[in-house]
């Protein structure tokens, strides 16, 4: 198979998956796309945290049909092989796959070089495995080895550009999440070729470190092992307040950059003032326990001064939008909850949940829509209205979910108002806990 050739079938599938991806996500923010070189052989090098979601974050938001290198153990049968080849995925064999299979990498390198020679795009995760955390793993040597070998076999004339990329999810597993994809400045491999000719091992180490250093500014990397979960919770509780302290207006990219700065400050505090961090972590844990007891989210407490006015406005929106919710819910509930329940029950590694949900949704939702259309179309007069009914199904599902999120917000704000009116002491304790956390972090960072 000629992986480097543009595929019309792949393009059609990409458009469909792109639409499904839009339905699943609340927002996708792309930065640095203009930095991707044109008419050059490219190798995308993104961080890896969330299984299939990570390659989709790259390929759905660039014009390329990148060829991905993946571990060989996923190529388990002829059917899977055929599907993966169609998806432009090439196997890479490791020692654990059997010493006798390592020679098959010769074909992998040949195919990879052909992709690069045709100014197409390769893609490979430098970490070689996903972590499921906002914590970058140690990089492997695969990318330097591939690009140096490709340059060597073409008399060092390819001018390969490594494009670092950072992928961030507001939630690893949740419908309606936000995704941020940051592309960094390309790394020209030719800058390391002189060193490679004299000392290949040293050049490999240098390029691997350069890729690592180029990705770090594009991601949120929580270095702390001891307080990893606690630091994530602090982002959730304190992140918006920290952004406003800097005089920045809210946007997803501003919040992302602010959270980068916040995590950097927390990691530094853990080293310089461990006791202060321990105290903050203890306060945060107590506060979260109180929030859980009252079934509240921190943002509700933070915005308590405007809760009453917002509650009235949201209630009006919920009443107006109820028919839309019911319409979308009835058409989408069966496939949504079936997939959700099966994945939670059958897939043990939660980092694969979003990947399985997307793939299952791509397959199941259209079948359910067709069944529902055939069952109900006779009630709708005229071909044009029937067509609009069919088209409305996925959009109605997305609107129904937005209504549900709004309802959840309304419920939380109502619970806080109940505390404020009927359980004033508990309300005061809760607000005081949040204020203490904010003040203490304000004074330290």
C-alpha positions as CSV (number, residue, x, y, z in Angstrom):
1,X,0.0,0.0,0.0
2,X,1.2,3.5,-0.8
3,X,0.6,5.2,2.5
4,X,1.8,8.6,1.2
5,X,-0.9,8.9,-1.5
6,X,-3.9,11.0,-0.8
7,X,-7.0,8.8,-0.2
8,X,-10.5,9.9,-1.1
9,X,-12.1,7.3,1.1
10,X,-9.9,8.4,4.0
11,X,-11.0,12.0,3.3
12,X,-14.7,11.1,3.4
13,X,-14.3,9.2,6.7
14,X,-12.4,12.1,8.1
15,X,-15.3,14.5,7.4
16,X,-17.7,12.2,9.1
17,X,-15.5,11.7,12.1
18,X,-14.9,15.4,12.2
19,X,-18.7,16.0,12.5
20,X,-19.0,13.4,15.2
21,X,-16.1,15.0,17.0
22,X,-17.8,18.3,16.9
23,X,-21.0,16.8,18.4
24,X,-19.0,15.3,21.3
25,X,-17.0,18.3,22.2
26,X,-18.1,21.6,23.6
27,X,-15.2,23.5,22.0
28,X,-11.9,22.9,20.2
29,X,-9.2,25.5,20.2
30,X,-6.3,25.3,17.8
31,X,-3.2,27.5,18.1
32,X,0.1,27.7,16.1
33,X,-1.4,26.0,13.0
34,X,0.3,28.7,10.8
35,X,3.7,27.3,12.1
36,X,3.3,24.0,10.2
37,X,5.7,24.1,7.3
38,X,4.4,23.8,3.7
39,X,5.9,21.6,1.0
40,X,8.3,20.0,3.5
41,X,8.4,16.5,4.9
42,X,6.8,16.7,8.3
43,X,6.7,14.5,11.4
44,X,4.1,15.5,14.0
45,X,5.3,14.8,17.6
46,X,2.4,15.3,20.1
47,X,2.1,14.4,23.7
48,X,0.1,11.3,24.5
49,X,-2.5,11.2,27.2
50,X,-5.8,9.8,25.9
51,X,-5.6,6.9,23.5
52,X,-7.4,7.4,20.1
53,X,-8.5,10.9,21.1
54,X,-4.9,12.2,20.7
55,X,-4.3,11.2,17.0
56,X,-7.8,12.5,16.2
57,X,-6.9,15.9,17.8
58,X,-4.1,16.2,15.2
59,X,-5.5,14.7,12.1
60,X,-9.0,16.3,12.3
61,X,-7.6,19.8,12.6
62,X,-4.9,19.8,9.9
63,X,-5.2,19.4,6.2
64,X,-2.9,16.4,6.2
65,X,-3.6,12.7,6.1
66,X,-0.8,11.8,8.5
67,X,0.6,8.3,8.5
68,X,0.9,7.1,12.1
69,X,3.4,4.6,13.5
70,X,1.9,2.4,16.2
71,X,3.0,-0.6,18.2
72,X,2.7,-3.9,16.3
73,X,0.6,-5.8,18.8
74,X,-2.6,-4.0,17.8
75,X,-2.3,-5.6,14.3
76,X,-4.0,-8.8,15.5
77,X,-5.9,-10.2,12.5
78,X,-6.2,-9.7,8.7
79,X,-9.4,-7.7,9.2
80,X,-7.8,-5.3,11.8
81,X,-4.7,-5.1,9.5
82,X,-6.9,-4.0,6.6
83,X,-8.7,-1.4,8.7
84,X,-5.5,0.0,10.2
85,X,-3.8,0.2,6.7
86,X,-6.8,2.1,5.4
87,X,-6.4,4.5,8.4
88,X,-2.7,4.9,7.4
89,X,-1.3,3.2,10.5
90,X,2.0,1.4,10.1
91,X,3.2,-1.3,12.7
92,X,6.5,-0.8,14.6
93,X,7.9,-4.0,16.1
94,X,9.6,-4.1,19.4
95,X,11.7,-6.7,21.2
96,X,8.6,-7.8,23.2
97,X,6.9,-8.6,19.9
98,X,9.5,-11.3,19.3
99,X,13.1,-11.0,18.1
100,X,12.2,-12.8,14.9
101,X,9.8,-9.9,14.0
102,X,12.3,-7.1,14.3
103,X,13.4,-7.5,10.7
104,X,9.8,-6.4,9.7
105,X,10.7,-2.9,10.7
106,X,12.8,-2.7,7.5
107,X,9.5,-2.4,5.6
108,X,8.2,0.1,8.2
109,X,11.2,2.3,7.7
110,X,10.9,2.0,3.9
111,X,7.3,3.1,4.0
112,X,8.1,5.9,6.4
113,X,10.9,7.3,4.2
114,X,8.6,7.1,1.2
115,X,6.0,9.2,3.1
116,X,8.7,11.8,4.0
117,X,10.2,11.9,0.5
118,X,6.8,12.8,-0.9
119,X,6.4,15.8,1.4
120,X,3.7,14.0,3.3
121,X,3.3,13.8,7.1
122,X,4.3,11.1,9.6
123,X,3.1,11.2,13.2
124,X,4.5,9.5,16.2
125,X,4.1,9.9,20.0
126,X,7.6,10.6,21.5
127,X,6.4,9.0,24.8
128,X,5.4,5.8,22.9
129,X,2.5,5.2,25.4
130,X,-0.3,7.2,26.9
131,X,-0.3,8.2,30.5
132,X,-3.9,9.3,31.3
133,X,-2.5,12.2,33.3
134,X,-1.3,15.8,32.7
135,X,2.2,14.4,33.2
136,X,4.5,13.9,30.3
137,X,6.4,10.6,30.3
138,X,10.0,10.1,29.4
139,X,10.6,10.3,25.6
140,X,11.8,7.3,23.7
141,X,14.4,7.3,20.8
142,X,12.0,6.3,18.0
143,X,11.6,9.8,16.4
144,X,15.3,10.6,16.2
145,X,16.1,7.2,14.9
146,X,13.4,7.4,12.2
147,X,14.3,10.9,10.9
148,X,18.0,10.3,11.0
149,X,17.7,7.0,9.1
150,X,15.4,8.7,6.6
151,X,17.9,11.5,6.0
152,X,20.8,9.0,5.8
153,X,19.1,6.9,3.2
154,X,18.3,10.0,1.0
155,X,21.8,11.5,1.2
156,X,20.7,14.1,3.9
157,X,18.5,16.0,1.4
158,X,15.0,15.6,2.9
159,X,15.0,18.6,5.3
160,X,12.5,16.9,7.6
161,X,10.6,19.2,10.0
162,X,9.5,17.9,13.4
163,X,6.3,19.7,14.5
164,X,5.8,19.5,18.3
165,X,2.2,19.5,19.5
166,X,0.5,19.8,22.8
167,X,-3.0,18.4,23.4
168,X,-5.0,19.4,26.4
169,X,-8.5,18.1,27.5
170,X,-10.7,19.9,30.1
171,X,-11.8,16.4,31.0
172,X,-10.2,13.1,29.9
173,X,-13.6,11.4,29.9
174,X,-16.7,13.5,29.7
175,X,-19.1,14.4,26.9
176,X,-19.1,18.1,26.0
177,X,-15.4,18.6,27.0
178,X,-13.0,21.3,25.6
179,X,-9.9,20.4,23.6
180,X,-6.9,22.7,23.1
181,X,-4.3,21.7,20.5
182,X,-1.1,23.8,20.4
183,X,1.4,23.5,17.5
184,X,4.9,24.7,18.2
185,X,7.8,25.9,16.2
186,X,9.1,23.2,13.8
187,X,12.4,21.6,14.6
188,X,14.6,21.2,11.5
189,X,16.4,17.9,11.6
190,X,19.2,19.3,9.5
191,X,20.4,21.2,12.6
192,X,21.5,17.8,14.1
193,X,22.9,16.1,11.0
194,X,26.5,17.2,11.5
195,X,26.5,15.8,15.0
196,X,24.8,12.7,13.7
197,X,27.5,12.0,11.2
198,X,30.2,12.1,13.9
199,X,28.3,10.8,16.9
200,X,24.9,9.2,16.1
201,X,24.2,8.4,19.8
202,X,24.8,11.9,21.0
203,X,22.7,13.4,18.2
204,X,19.8,11.1,19.1
205,X,19.9,12.2,22.7
206,X,20.1,15.9,21.7
207,X,17.2,15.7,19.3
208,X,15.1,13.7,21.8
209,X,15.7,16.4,24.5
210,X,14.9,19.2,22.0
211,X,11.5,17.6,21.2
212,X,10.8,17.2,24.9
213,X,11.7,20.8,25.6
214,X,9.6,22.0,22.6
215,X,6.5,20.2,23.8
216,X,6.6,21.3,27.4
217,X,5.4,24.9,26.7
218,X,2.5,23.5,24.8
219,X,1.0,21.3,27.5
220,X,0.1,21.4,31.2
221,X,2.6,19.2,32.9
222,X,2.1,18.6,36.6
223,X,5.5,17.4,37.9
224,X,4.3,16.6,41.4
225,X,3.8,12.9,42.1
226,X,2.7,13.3,45.7
227,X,0.0,16.0,45.0
228,X,-0.9,15.3,41.4
229,X,-4.7,14.9,42.0
230,X,-4.6,17.8,44.6
231,X,-3.0,20.1,42.0
232,X,-5.6,19.2,39.5
233,X,-8.3,20.0,42.1
234,X,-6.7,23.4,42.8
235,X,-6.9,24.2,39.0
236,X,-10.6,23.4,39.1
237,X,-11.3,25.4,42.2
238,X,-8.9,28.3,41.9
239,X,-8.1,28.5,38.1
240,X,-10.6,31.1,37.1
241,X,-9.8,33.3,40.1
242,X,-6.1,33.1,39.2
243,X,-6.9,34.2,35.7
244,X,-8.8,37.2,36.9
245,X,-5.9,38.2,39.2
246,X,-3.8,38.6,36.1
247,X,-6.3,41.0,34.6
248,X,-7.0,38.5,31.7
249,X,-10.4,38.1,30.1
250,X,-11.8,34.6,30.0
251,X,-11.0,32.5,27.0
252,X,-10.0,28.8,26.7
253,X,-6.5,29.7,25.6
254,X,-6.1,32.4,28.3
255,X,-7.3,29.9,30.9
256,X,-4.9,27.3,29.6
257,X,-1.9,29.6,29.8
258,X,-3.0,30.8,33.2
259,X,-3.3,27.2,34.4
260,X,0.2,26.5,33.1
261,X,1.5,29.4,35.2
262,X,-0.5,28.2,38.2
263,X,0.9,24.6,38.0
264,X,4.4,25.9,37.6
265,X,4.0,28.0,40.8
266,X,2.5,25.0,42.7
267,X,5.3,22.7,41.6
268,X,7.9,25.3,42.7
269,X,6.1,25.8,46.0
270,X,6.3,22.0,46.7
271,X,10.0,22.3,46.4
272,X,10.6,25.5,48.3
273,X,7.7,25.5,50.9
274,X,6.5,22.0,51.3
275,X,4.7,22.7,54.6
276,X,2.7,25.5,53.0
277,X,1.7,23.2,50.2
278,X,0.7,20.5,52.7
279,X,-1.5,23.1,54.5
280,X,-3.2,24.2,51.2
281,X,-3.8,20.6,50.1
282,X,-5.4,19.8,53.5
283,X,-7.7,22.9,53.1
284,X,-8.6,21.9,49.6
285,X,-9.5,18.3,50.6
286,X,-11.7,19.5,53.4
287,X,-13.4,22.0,51.1
288,X,-14.0,19.3,48.5
289,X,-15.5,17.0,51.1
290,X,-17.9,19.8,52.1
291,X,-18.8,20.4,48.5
292,X,-19.5,16.7,48.0
293,X,-21.7,16.6,51.1
294,X,-23.9,19.4,49.7
295,X,-23.7,18.2,46.1
296,X,-22.2,21.5,44.9
297,X,-19.4,22.6,42.5
298,X,-16.9,25.2,43.5
299,X,-17.8,27.6,40.8
300,X,-21.3,27.9,42.3
301,X,-19.9,29.1,45.6
302,X,-17.4,31.4,43.8
303,X,-20.2,33.1,42.0
304,X,-22.7,33.2,44.9
305,X,-23.3,37.0,44.7
306,X,-25.0,36.7,41.3
307,X,-26.6,33.3,42.0
308,X,-30.2,34.6,42.5
309,X,-30.4,36.6,39.3
310,X,-28.7,33.9,37.3
311,X,-31.0,31.3,38.7
312,X,-34.1,33.2,37.6
313,X,-32.7,33.7,34.1
314,X,-31.6,30.0,33.8
315,X,-35.0,28.8,34.9
316,X,-36.7,30.8,32.1
317,X,-34.3,29.3,29.6
318,X,-34.9,25.8,30.9
319,X,-38.7,26.2,30.5
320,X,-38.4,27.7,27.0
321,X,-35.9,24.9,26.0
322,X,-37.8,22.0,27.5
323,X,-39.5,20.9,24.3
324,X,-36.1,20.9,22.5
325,X,-34.6,18.8,25.3
326,X,-37.4,16.3,25.1
327,X,-37.2,16.0,21.3
328,X,-33.4,15.5,21.4
329,X,-33.5,13.2,24.4
330,X,-36.1,10.9,22.9
331,X,-34.2,10.6,19.6
332,X,-30.7,10.1,21.2
333,X,-31.2,8.5,24.6
334,X,-31.1,4.9,23.5
335,X,-27.7,4.9,21.7
336,X,-26.1,7.4,24.2
337,X,-27.0,5.5,27.4
338,X,-26.4,2.1,25.8
339,X,-22.8,3.0,24.8
340,X,-22.1,4.8,28.0
341,X,-23.2,1.9,30.2
342,X,-21.4,-0.7,28.1
343,X,-18.1,1.2,28.1
344,X,-18.1,1.9,31.8
345,X,-18.9,-1.8,32.5
346,X,-16.6,-3.5,29.9
347,X,-13.6,-1.1,29.5
348,X,-11.5,-1.2,32.6
349,X,-8.9,1.4,31.5
350,X,-10.9,4.7,31.7
351,X,-8.3,6.5,29.4
352,X,-9.9,4.5,26.6
353,X,-13.5,5.5,27.4
354,X,-13.7,8.6,25.2
355,X,-12.1,6.6,22.3
356,X,-14.5,3.7,22.6
357,X,-17.4,6.2,22.9
358,X,-16.5,7.9,19.7
359,X,-16.0,4.7,17.7
360,X,-19.1,3.1,19.1
361,X,-21.1,6.3,18.5
362,X,-19.9,6.6,14.9
363,X,-21.2,3.0,14.3
364,X,-24.4,2.9,16.4
365,X,-25.9,6.4,16.2
366,X,-26.5,6.3,12.4
367,X,-28.2,2.8,12.7
368,X,-30.5,4.1,15.4
369,X,-31.3,7.3,13.5
370,X,-32.2,5.2,10.4
371,X,-34.4,2.9,12.5
372,X,-36.1,5.9,14.1
373,X,-36.6,7.6,10.8
374,X,-38.2,4.6,9.2
375,X,-40.4,4.1,12.3
376,X,-41.6,7.8,12.5
377,X,-41.3,9.2,9.0
378,X,-44.9,8.2,8.1
379,X,-46.1,10.7,10.6
380,X,-44.4,13.6,8.9
381,X,-45.9,15.1,5.7
382,X,-43.7,15.9,2.7
383,X,-40.3,14.8,1.6
384,X,-38.7,18.1,2.6
385,X,-39.9,17.9,6.2
386,X,-38.9,14.2,6.4
387,X,-35.4,15.2,5.3
388,X,-35.2,18.0,7.8
389,X,-36.4,15.6,10.5
390,X,-33.6,13.1,9.7
391,X,-31.0,15.9,9.6
392,X,-32.2,17.3,13.0
393,X,-31.5,14.2,15.0
394,X,-27.8,14.7,15.9
395,X,-28.2,18.4,16.4
396,X,-31.2,17.9,18.7
397,X,-29.0,15.5,20.7
398,X,-26.3,18.1,21.2
399,X,-28.9,20.7,22.2
400,X,-30.5,18.3,24.6
401,X,-27.2,17.7,26.3
402,X,-26.6,21.5,26.6
403,X,-30.0,21.8,28.2
404,X,-29.1,19.0,30.6
405,X,-25.8,20.8,31.6
406,X,-27.8,24.0,32.1
407,X,-30.2,22.1,34.3
408,X,-27.3,20.7,36.4
409,X,-26.1,24.3,36.9
410,X,-29.6,25.4,37.9
411,X,-29.8,22.6,40.4
412,X,-26.4,23.5,42.0
413,X,-27.3,27.2,42.3
414,X,-30.7,26.3,43.8
415,X,-29.0,24.1,46.4
416,X,-26.6,26.9,47.3
417,X,-29.6,29.3,47.7
418,X,-31.3,26.8,50.0
419,X,-28.2,26.7,52.2
420,X,-28.0,30.4,52.2
421,X,-31.6,30.8,53.4
422,X,-32.2,27.7,55.6
423,X,-28.7,26.6,56.7
424,X,-26.8,29.8,57.2
425,X,-24.1,28.4,59.4
426,X,-23.2,25.7,56.9
427,X,-23.3,28.3,54.2
428,X,-20.9,30.5,56.1
429,X,-18.5,27.6,56.8
430,X,-18.5,26.7,53.1
431,X,-17.8,30.3,51.8
432,X,-15.2,30.8,54.5
433,X,-13.4,27.7,53.4
434,X,-13.2,28.9,49.8
435,X,-12.1,32.4,50.8
436,X,-9.3,31.0,53.0
437,X,-8.1,28.8,50.1
438,X,-8.1,31.8,47.7
439,X,-6.3,34.1,50.1
440,X,-3.7,31.6,51.1
441,X,-2.8,30.8,47.4
442,X,-2.9,34.5,46.6
443,X,-0.3,35.1,49.2
444,X,2.0,32.3,48.0
445,X,1.8,32.6,44.2
